[in-house]
Amino acid sequence: MELPRLLVVIGVIFIAVGLLWMLGERIGLGRLPGDIVWERGNVKVYFPIVTSIVISVVLSLILWLMNR
């Protein structure tokens, strides 16, 4: 694959992930009970544990259904 085409594909992937991220925030993903947020001063560390599990289960089901 040529470099310009590869860069365009990577850009499109980043745009798609960004749009899905914004959609996920609107439906409540990213602030689920069980996600850990640690704040001290102006430092904020976020561990989306439950959100990651939910996304993993949904993607696993989608891929499983596609391979059936």
PDB file of N, CA, C and O in Angstrom:
ATOM      1  N   MET A   1       0.859  -1.177   0.000  1.00  0.00           N
ATOM      2  CA  MET A   1       0.000   0.000   0.000  1.00  0.00           C
ATOM      3  C   MET A   1       0.903   1.236   0.000  1.00  0.00           C
ATOM      4  O   MET A   1       1.888   1.297   0.735  1.00  0.00           O
ATOM      5  N   GLU A   2       0.562   2.193  -0.812  1.00  0.00           N
ATOM      6  CA  GLU A   2       1.350   3.416  -0.891  1.00  0.00           C
ATOM      7  C   GLU A   2       1.149   4.262   0.360  1.00  0.00           C
ATOM      8  O   GLU A   2       0.110   4.178   1.015  1.00  0.00           O
ATOM      9  N   LEU A   3       2.148   5.076   0.685  1.00  0.00           N
ATOM     10  CA  LEU A   3       2.110   5.886   1.897  1.00  0.00           C
ATOM     11  C   LEU A   3       0.943   6.871   1.907  1.00  0.00           C
ATOM     12  O   LEU A   3       0.260   6.963   2.928  1.00  0.00           O
ATOM     13  N   PRO A   4       0.670   7.623   0.816  1.00  0.00           N
ATOM     14  CA  PRO A   4      -0.478   8.552   0.882  1.00  0.00           C
ATOM     15  C   PRO A   4      -1.803   7.839   1.131  1.00  0.00           C
ATOM     16  O   PRO A   4      -2.636   8.322   1.898  1.00  0.00           O
ATOM     17  N   ARG A   5      -1.996   6.713   0.497  1.00  0.00           N
ATOM     18  CA  ARG A   5      -3.239   5.955   0.697  1.00  0.00           C
ATOM     19  C   ARG A   5      -3.329   5.439   2.125  1.00  0.00           C
ATOM     20  O   ARG A   5      -4.401   5.458   2.730  1.00  0.00           O
ATOM     21  N   LEU A   6      -2.210   4.979   2.662  1.00  0.00           N
ATOM     22  CA  LEU A   6      -2.170   4.508   4.040  1.00  0.00           C
ATOM     23  C   LEU A   6      -2.517   5.635   5.012  1.00  0.00           C
ATOM     24  O   LEU A   6      -3.257   5.418   5.971  1.00  0.00           O
ATOM     25  N   LEU A   7      -1.995   6.823   4.773  1.00  0.00           N
ATOM     26  CA  LEU A   7      -2.302   7.966   5.634  1.00  0.00           C
ATOM     27  C   LEU A   7      -3.781   8.343   5.570  1.00  0.00           C
ATOM     28  O   LEU A   7      -4.369   8.711   6.586  1.00  0.00           O
ATOM     29  N   VAL A   8      -4.377   8.255   4.400  1.00  0.00           N
ATOM     30  CA  VAL A   8      -5.812   8.552   4.264  1.00  0.00           C
ATOM     31  C   VAL A   8      -6.631   7.517   5.027  1.00  0.00           C
ATOM     32  O   VAL A   8      -7.590   7.868   5.715  1.00  0.00           O
ATOM     33  N   VAL A   9      -6.259   6.248   4.908  1.00  0.00           N
ATOM     34  CA  VAL A   9      -6.993   5.187   5.611  1.00  0.00           C
ATOM     35  C   VAL A   9      -6.878   5.388   7.122  1.00  0.00           C
ATOM     36  O   VAL A   9      -7.869   5.259   7.841  1.00  0.00           O
ATOM     37  N   ILE A  10      -5.688   5.699   7.601  1.00  0.00           N
ATOM     38  CA  ILE A  10      -5.503   5.948   9.036  1.00  0.00           C
ATOM     39  C   ILE A  10      -6.328   7.147   9.483  1.00  0.00           C
ATOM     40  O   ILE A  10      -6.919   7.121  10.562  1.00  0.00           O
ATOM     41  N   GLY A  11      -6.375   8.199   8.666  1.00  0.00           N
ATOM     42  CA  GLY A  11      -7.190   9.373   8.987  1.00  0.00           C
ATOM     43  C   GLY A  11      -8.669   9.040   9.077  1.00  0.00           C
ATOM     44  O   GLY A  11      -9.356   9.500   9.989  1.00  0.00           O
ATOM     45  N   VAL A  12      -9.160   8.248   8.142  1.00  0.00           N
ATOM     46  CA  VAL A  12     -10.569   7.854   8.151  1.00  0.00           C
ATOM     47  C   VAL A  12     -10.873   7.014   9.394  1.00  0.00           C
ATOM     48  O   VAL A  12     -11.934   7.160  10.002  1.00  0.00           O
ATOM     49  N   ILE A  13      -9.948   6.144   9.765  1.00  0.00           N
ATOM     50  CA  ILE A  13     -10.146   5.334  10.969  1.00  0.00           C
ATOM     51  C   ILE A  13     -10.224   6.233  12.200  1.00  0.00           C
ATOM     52  O   ILE A  13     -11.086   6.029  13.055  1.00  0.00           O
ATOM     53  N   PHE A  14      -9.334   7.229  12.304  1.00  0.00           N
ATOM     54  CA  PHE A  14      -9.374   8.157  13.436  1.00  0.00           C
ATOM     55  C   PHE A  14     -10.683   8.935  13.481  1.00  0.00           C
ATOM     56  O   PHE A  14     -11.237   9.142  14.560  1.00  0.00           O
ATOM     57  N   ILE A  15     -11.182   9.365  12.338  1.00  0.00           N
ATOM     58  CA  ILE A  15     -12.456  10.089  12.291  1.00  0.00           C
ATOM     59  C   ILE A  15     -13.596   9.187  12.746  1.00  0.00           C
ATOM     60  O   ILE A  15     -14.458   9.616  13.513  1.00  0.00           O
ATOM     61  N   ALA A  16     -13.608   7.943  12.279  1.00  0.00           N
ATOM     62  CA  ALA A  16     -14.667   7.008  12.665  1.00  0.00           C
ATOM     63  C   ALA A  16     -14.630   6.727  14.164  1.00  0.00           C
ATOM     64  O   ALA A  16     -15.674   6.683  14.814  1.00  0.00           O
ATOM     65  N   VAL A  17     -13.437   6.538  14.712  1.00  0.00           N
ATOM     66  CA  VAL A  17     -13.321   6.281  16.152  1.00  0.00           C
ATOM     67  C   VAL A  17     -13.791   7.509  16.939  1.00  0.00           C
ATOM     68  O   VAL A  17     -14.461   7.366  17.961  1.00  0.00           O
ATOM     69  N   GLY A  18     -13.447   8.705  16.476  1.00  0.00           N
ATOM     70  CA  GLY A  18     -13.883   9.928  17.142  1.00  0.00           C
ATOM     71  C   GLY A  18     -15.395  10.086  17.131  1.00  0.00           C
ATOM     72  O   GLY A  18     -15.988  10.477  18.136  1.00  0.00           O
ATOM     73  N   LEU A  19     -16.019   9.785  16.001  1.00  0.00           N
ATOM     74  CA  LEU A  19     -17.476   9.874  15.921  1.00  0.00           C
ATOM     75  C   LEU A  19     -18.154   8.846  16.821  1.00  0.00           C
ATOM     76  O   LEU A  19     -19.144   9.148  17.488  1.00  0.00           O
ATOM     77  N   LEU A  20     -17.611   7.628  16.834  1.00  0.00           N
ATOM     78  CA  LEU A  20     -18.169   6.605  17.722  1.00  0.00           C
ATOM     79  C   LEU A  20     -17.976   6.978  19.182  1.00  0.00           C
ATOM     80  O   LEU A  20     -18.833   6.687  20.017  1.00  0.00           O
ATOM     81  N   TRP A  21     -16.858   7.619  19.496  1.00  0.00           N
ATOM     82  CA  TRP A  21     -16.589   8.056  20.864  1.00  0.00           C
ATOM     83  C   TRP A  21     -17.616   9.097  21.299  1.00  0.00           C
ATOM     84  O   TRP A  21     -18.143   9.027  22.409  1.00  0.00           O
ATOM     85  N   MET A  22     -17.904  10.074  20.412  1.00  0.00           N
ATOM     86  CA  MET A  22     -18.904  11.101  20.740  1.00  0.00           C
ATOM     87  C   MET A  22     -20.280  10.473  20.909  1.00  0.00           C
ATOM     88  O   MET A  22     -21.028  10.864  21.806  1.00  0.00           O
ATOM     89  N   LEU A  23     -20.625   9.513  20.069  1.00  0.00           N
ATOM     90  CA  LEU A  23     -21.909   8.823  20.189  1.00  0.00           C
ATOM     91  C   LEU A  23     -21.972   8.048  21.495  1.00  0.00           C
ATOM     92  O   LEU A  23     -23.006   8.044  22.163  1.00  0.00           O
ATOM     93  N   GLY A  24     -20.881   7.392  21.866  1.00  0.00           N
ATOM     94  CA  GLY A  24     -20.840   6.634  23.116  1.00  0.00           C
ATOM     95  C   GLY A  24     -21.031   7.516  24.334  1.00  0.00           C
ATOM     96  O   GLY A  24     -21.685   7.110  25.294  1.00  0.00           O
ATOM     97  N   GLU A  25     -20.464   8.728  24.309  1.00  0.00           N
ATOM     98  CA  GLU A  25     -20.653   9.648  25.431  1.00  0.00           C
ATOM     99  C   GLU A  25     -22.103  10.081  25.567  1.00  0.00           C
ATOM    100  O   GLU A  25     -22.590  10.287  26.678  1.00  0.00           O
ATOM    101  N   ARG A  26     -22.789  10.219  24.455  1.00  0.00           N
ATOM    102  CA  ARG A  26     -24.199  10.631  24.498  1.00  0.00           C
ATOM    103  C   ARG A  26     -25.104   9.560  25.078  1.00  0.00           C
ATOM    104  O   ARG A  26     -26.118   9.869  25.702  1.00  0.00           O
ATOM    105  N   ILE A  27     -24.736   8.283  24.870  1.00  0.00           N
ATOM    106  CA  ILE A  27     -25.584   7.210  25.397  1.00  0.00           C
ATOM    107  C   ILE A  27     -25.110   6.727  26.758  1.00  0.00           C
ATOM    108  O   ILE A  27     -25.690   5.793  27.311  1.00  0.00           O
ATOM    109  N   GLY A  28     -24.061   7.345  27.315  1.00  0.00           N
ATOM    110  CA  GLY A  28     -23.659   7.044  28.680  1.00  0.00           C
ATOM    111  C   GLY A  28     -22.391   6.245  28.835  1.00  0.00           C
ATOM    112  O   GLY A  28     -21.957   6.019  29.964  1.00  0.00           O
ATOM    113  N   LEU A  29     -21.772   5.804  27.749  1.00  0.00           N
ATOM    114  CA  LEU A  29     -20.516   5.083  27.886  1.00  0.00           C
ATOM    115  C   LEU A  29     -19.437   6.049  28.337  1.00  0.00           C
ATOM    116  O   LEU A  29     -19.414   7.204  27.913  1.00  0.00           O
ATOM    117  N   GLY A  30     -18.557   5.586  29.180  1.00  0.00           N
ATOM    118  CA  GLY A  30     -17.468   6.419  29.653  1.00  0.00           C
ATOM    119  C   GLY A  30     -17.668   6.916  31.066  1.00  0.00           C
ATOM    120  O   GLY A  30     -16.722   7.401  31.686  1.00  0.00           O
ATOM    121  N   ARG A  31     -18.866   6.810  31.587  1.00  0.00           N
ATOM    122  CA  ARG A  31     -19.150   7.215  32.972  1.00  0.00           C
ATOM    123  C   ARG A  31     -20.009   6.169  33.666  1.00  0.00           C
ATOM    124  O   ARG A  31     -20.928   6.501  34.414  1.00  0.00           O
ATOM    125  N   LEU A  32     -19.704   4.920  33.414  1.00  0.00           N
ATOM    126  CA  LEU A  32     -20.479   3.842  34.012  1.00  0.00           C
ATOM    127  C   LEU A  32     -20.023   3.603  35.454  1.00  0.00           C
ATOM    128  O   LEU A  32     -18.880   3.895  35.803  1.00  0.00           O
ATOM    129  N   PRO A  33     -20.914   3.075  36.284  1.00  0.00           N
ATOM    130  CA  PRO A  33     -20.493   2.694  37.633  1.00  0.00           C
ATOM    131  C   PRO A  33     -19.404   1.610  37.523  1.00  0.00           C
ATOM    132  O   PRO A  33     -19.565   0.636  36.788  1.00  0.00           O
ATOM    133  N   GLY A  34     -18.336   1.783  38.232  1.00  0.00           N
ATOM    134  CA  GLY A  34     -17.217   0.857  38.153  1.00  0.00           C
ATOM    135  C   GLY A  34     -16.026   1.440  37.423  1.00  0.00           C
ATOM    136  O   GLY A  34     -14.915   0.924  37.546  1.00  0.00           O
ATOM    137  N   ASP A  35     -16.236   2.513  36.660  1.00  0.00           N
ATOM    138  CA  ASP A  35     -15.119   3.225  36.061  1.00  0.00           C
ATOM    139  C   ASP A  35     -14.445   4.044  37.157  1.00  0.00           C
ATOM    140  O   ASP A  35     -15.120   4.673  37.972  1.00  0.00           O
ATOM    141  N   ILE A  36     -13.143   4.036  37.176  1.00  0.00           N
ATOM    142  CA  ILE A  36     -12.394   4.674  38.253  1.00  0.00           C
ATOM    143  C   ILE A  36     -11.881   6.031  37.789  1.00  0.00           C
ATOM    144  O   ILE A  36     -11.231   6.134  36.748  1.00  0.00           O
ATOM    145  N   VAL A  37     -12.175   7.073  38.565  1.00  0.00           N
ATOM    146  CA  VAL A  37     -11.674   8.417  38.302  1.00  0.00           C
ATOM    147  C   VAL A  37     -10.911   8.878  39.531  1.00  0.00           C
ATOM    148  O   VAL A  37     -11.447   8.873  40.639  1.00  0.00           O
ATOM    149  N   TRP A  38      -9.668   9.275  39.337  1.00  0.00           N
ATOM    150  CA  TRP A  38      -8.823   9.757  40.425  1.00  0.00           C
ATOM    151  C   TRP A  38      -8.411  11.183  40.111  1.00  0.00           C
ATOM    152  O   TRP A  38      -7.779  11.439  39.087  1.00  0.00           O
ATOM    153  N   GLU A  39      -8.767  12.112  40.991  1.00  0.00           N
ATOM    154  CA  GLU A  39      -8.455  13.533  40.790  1.00  0.00           C
ATOM    155  C   GLU A  39      -7.655  14.048  41.973  1.00  0.00           C
ATOM    156  O   GLU A  39      -7.981  13.772  43.127  1.00  0.00           O
ATOM    157  N   ARG A  40      -6.622  14.786  41.679  1.00  0.00           N
ATOM    158  CA  ARG A  40      -5.833  15.442  42.711  1.00  0.00           C
ATOM    159  C   ARG A  40      -5.275  16.724  42.093  1.00  0.00           C
ATOM    160  O   ARG A  40      -4.454  16.689  41.176  1.00  0.00           O
ATOM    161  N   GLY A  41      -5.739  17.844  42.616  1.00  0.00           N
ATOM    162  CA  GLY A  41      -5.318  19.130  42.060  1.00  0.00           C
ATOM    163  C   GLY A  41      -5.822  19.282  40.633  1.00  0.00           C
ATOM    164  O   GLY A  41      -7.016  19.138  40.366  1.00  0.00           O
ATOM    165  N   ASN A  42      -4.911  19.572  39.726  1.00  0.00           N
ATOM    166  CA  ASN A  42      -5.320  19.709  38.326  1.00  0.00           C
ATOM    167  C   ASN A  42      -4.947  18.473  37.500  1.00  0.00           C
ATOM    168  O   ASN A  42      -4.841  18.551  36.276  1.00  0.00           O
ATOM    169  N   VAL A  43      -4.747  17.331  38.172  1.00  0.00           N
ATOM    170  CA  VAL A  43      -4.453  16.068  37.503  1.00  0.00           C
ATOM    171  C   VAL A  43      -5.668  15.161  37.624  1.00  0.00           C
ATOM    172  O   VAL A  43      -6.220  14.982  38.710  1.00  0.00           O
ATOM    173  N   LYS A  44      -6.077  14.589  36.493  1.00  0.00           N
ATOM    174  CA  LYS A  44      -7.220  13.687  36.484  1.00  0.00           C
ATOM    175  C   LYS A  44      -6.820  12.414  35.742  1.00  0.00           C
ATOM    176  O   LYS A  44      -6.405  12.468  34.584  1.00  0.00           O
ATOM    177  N   VAL A  45      -6.946  11.279  36.409  1.00  0.00           N
ATOM    178  CA  VAL A  45      -6.629   9.993  35.802  1.00  0.00           C
ATOM    179  C   VAL A  45      -7.917   9.186  35.747  1.00  0.00           C
ATOM    180  O   VAL A  45      -8.645   9.088  36.734  1.00  0.00           O
ATOM    181  N   TYR A  46      -8.186   8.614  34.589  1.00  0.00           N
ATOM    182  CA  TYR A  46      -9.447   7.930  34.349  1.00  0.00           C
ATOM    183  C   TYR A  46      -9.171   6.503  33.874  1.00  0.00           C
ATOM    184  O   TYR A  46      -8.446   6.308  32.899  1.00  0.00           O
ATOM    185  N   PHE A  47      -9.739   5.511  34.550  1.00  0.00           N
ATOM    186  CA  PHE A  47      -9.614   4.113  34.169  1.00  0.00           C
ATOM    187  C   PHE A  47     -11.005   3.574  33.826  1.00  0.00           C
ATOM    188  O   PHE A  47     -11.771   3.242  34.731  1.00  0.00           O
ATOM    189  N   PRO A  48     -11.343   3.482  32.543  1.00  0.00           N
ATOM    190  CA  PRO A  48     -12.691   3.030  32.150  1.00  0.00           C
ATOM    191  C   PRO A  48     -12.816   1.512  32.135  1.00  0.00           C
ATOM    192  O   PRO A  48     -12.955   0.908  31.071  1.00  0.00           O
ATOM    193  N   ILE A  49     -12.768   0.900  33.301  1.00  0.00           N
ATOM    194  CA  ILE A  49     -12.755  -0.562  33.392  1.00  0.00           C
ATOM    195  C   ILE A  49     -14.073  -1.166  32.903  1.00  0.00           C
ATOM    196  O   ILE A  49     -14.065  -2.029  32.025  1.00  0.00           O
ATOM    197  N   VAL A  50     -15.190  -0.728  33.452  1.00  0.00           N
ATOM    198  CA  VAL A  50     -16.496  -1.299  33.083  1.00  0.00           C
ATOM    199  C   VAL A  50     -16.850  -0.939  31.637  1.00  0.00           C
ATOM    200  O   VAL A  50     -17.414  -1.759  30.913  1.00  0.00           O
ATOM    201  N   THR A  51     -16.523   0.274  31.222  1.00  0.00           N
ATOM    202  CA  THR A  51     -16.771   0.674  29.840  1.00  0.00           C
ATOM    203  C   THR A  51     -16.003  -0.229  28.883  1.00  0.00           C
ATOM    204  O   THR A  51     -16.540  -0.630  27.850  1.00  0.00           O
ATOM    205  N   SER A  52     -14.765  -0.553  29.209  1.00  0.00           N
ATOM    206  CA  SER A  52     -13.959  -1.444  28.368  1.00  0.00           C
ATOM    207  C   SER A  52     -14.566  -2.843  28.297  1.00  0.00           C
ATOM    208  O   SER A  52     -14.568  -3.473  27.239  1.00  0.00           O
ATOM    209  N   ILE A  53     -15.077  -3.320  29.418  1.00  0.00           N
ATOM    210  CA  ILE A  53     -15.707  -4.649  29.429  1.00  0.00           C
ATOM    211  C   ILE A  53     -16.970  -4.655  28.570  1.00  0.00           C
ATOM    212  O   ILE A  53     -17.198  -5.593  27.806  1.00  0.00           O
ATOM    213  N   VAL A  54     -17.786  -3.615  28.693  1.00  0.00           N
ATOM    214  CA  VAL A  54     -19.017  -3.527  27.893  1.00  0.00           C
ATOM    215  C   VAL A  54     -18.691  -3.479  26.407  1.00  0.00           C
ATOM    216  O   VAL A  54     -19.317  -4.185  25.617  1.00  0.00           O
ATOM    217  N   ILE A  55     -17.727  -2.664  26.018  1.00  0.00           N
ATOM    218  CA  ILE A  55     -17.347  -2.557  24.605  1.00  0.00           C
ATOM    219  C   ILE A  55     -16.794  -3.885  24.109  1.00  0.00           C
ATOM    220  O   ILE A  55     -17.083  -4.288  22.982  1.00  0.00           O
ATOM    221  N   SER A  56     -16.004  -4.571  24.927  1.00  0.00           N
ATOM    222  CA  SER A  56     -15.441  -5.859  24.540  1.00  0.00           C
ATOM    223  C   SER A  56     -16.537  -6.901  24.317  1.00  0.00           C
ATOM    224  O   SER A  56     -16.490  -7.658  23.347  1.00  0.00           O
ATOM    225  N   VAL A  57     -17.515  -6.940  25.208  1.00  0.00           N
ATOM    226  CA  VAL A  57     -18.614  -7.907  25.060  1.00  0.00           C
ATOM    227  C   VAL A  57     -19.430  -7.613  23.803  1.00  0.00           C
ATOM    228  O   VAL A  57     -19.780  -8.530  23.060  1.00  0.00           O
ATOM    229  N   VAL A  58     -19.731  -6.343  23.567  1.00  0.00           N
ATOM    230  CA  VAL A  58     -20.524  -5.973  22.390  1.00  0.00           C
ATOM    231  C   VAL A  58     -19.773  -6.312  21.104  1.00  0.00           C
ATOM    232  O   VAL A  58     -20.353  -6.882  20.179  1.00  0.00           O
ATOM    233  N   LEU A  59     -18.484  -5.964  21.039  1.00  0.00           N
ATOM    234  CA  LEU A  59     -17.703  -6.281  19.840  1.00  0.00           C
ATOM    235  C   LEU A  59     -17.557  -7.785  19.653  1.00  0.00           C
ATOM    236  O   LEU A  59     -17.601  -8.272  18.523  1.00  0.00           O
ATOM    237  N   SER A  60     -17.384  -8.523  20.734  1.00  0.00           N
ATOM    238  CA  SER A  60     -17.292  -9.986  20.634  1.00  0.00           C
ATOM    239  C   SER A  60     -18.583 -10.583  20.087  1.00  0.00           C
ATOM    240  O   SER A  60     -18.544 -11.477  19.243  1.00  0.00           O
ATOM    241  N   LEU A  61     -19.729 -10.091  20.564  1.00  0.00           N
ATOM    242  CA  LEU A  61     -21.016 -10.583  20.046  1.00  0.00           C
ATOM    243  C   LEU A  61     -21.196 -10.246  18.569  1.00  0.00           C
ATOM    244  O   LEU A  61     -21.665 -11.079  17.793  1.00  0.00           O
ATOM    245  N   ILE A  62     -20.828  -9.037  18.185  1.00  0.00           N
ATOM    246  CA  ILE A  62     -20.953  -8.635  16.780  1.00  0.00           C
ATOM    247  C   ILE A  62     -20.074  -9.513  15.898  1.00  0.00           C
ATOM    248  O   ILE A  62     -20.530 -10.006  14.866  1.00  0.00           O
ATOM    249  N   LEU A  63     -18.821  -9.712  16.293  1.00  0.00           N
ATOM    250  CA  LEU A  63     -17.919 -10.546  15.489  1.00  0.00           C
ATOM    251  C   LEU A  63     -18.367 -11.997  15.470  1.00  0.00           C
ATOM    252  O   LEU A  63     -18.236 -12.667  14.446  1.00  0.00           O
ATOM    253  N   TRP A  64     -18.898 -12.500  16.593  1.00  0.00           N
ATOM    254  CA  TRP A  64     -19.388 -13.861  16.626  1.00  0.00           C
ATOM    255  C   TRP A  64     -20.576 -14.034  15.671  1.00  0.00           C
ATOM    256  O   TRP A  64     -20.667 -15.032  14.956  1.00  0.00           O
ATOM    257  N   LEU A  65     -21.484 -13.050  15.670  1.00  0.00           N
ATOM    258  CA  LEU A  65     -22.637 -13.131  14.775  1.00  0.00           C
ATOM    259  C   LEU A  65     -22.225 -13.025  13.306  1.00  0.00           C
ATOM    260  O   LEU A  65     -22.832 -13.654  12.439  1.00  0.00           O
ATOM    261  N   MET A  66     -21.197 -12.232  13.035  1.00  0.00           N
ATOM    262  CA  MET A  66     -20.737 -12.089  11.647  1.00  0.00           C
ATOM    263  C   MET A  66     -20.080 -13.372  11.126  1.00  0.00           C
ATOM    264  O   MET A  66     -20.137 -13.651   9.929  1.00  0.00           O
ATOM    265  N   ASN A  67     -19.458 -14.149  12.014  1.00  0.00           N
ATOM    266  CA  ASN A  67     -18.765 -15.373  11.593  1.00  0.00           C
ATOM    267  C   ASN A  67     -19.680 -16.597  11.564  1.00  0.00           C
ATOM    268  O   ASN A  67     -19.245 -17.668  11.141  1.00  0.00           O
ATOM    269  N   ARG A  68     -20.914 -16.470  11.994  1.00  0.00           N
ATOM    270  CA  ARG A  68     -21.847 -17.603  11.976  1.00  0.00           C
ATOM    271  C   ARG A  68     -22.321 -17.891  10.601  1.00  0.00           C
ATOM    272  O   ARG A  68     -23.112 -18.813  10.401  1.00  0.00           O
TER     273      ARG A  68
END
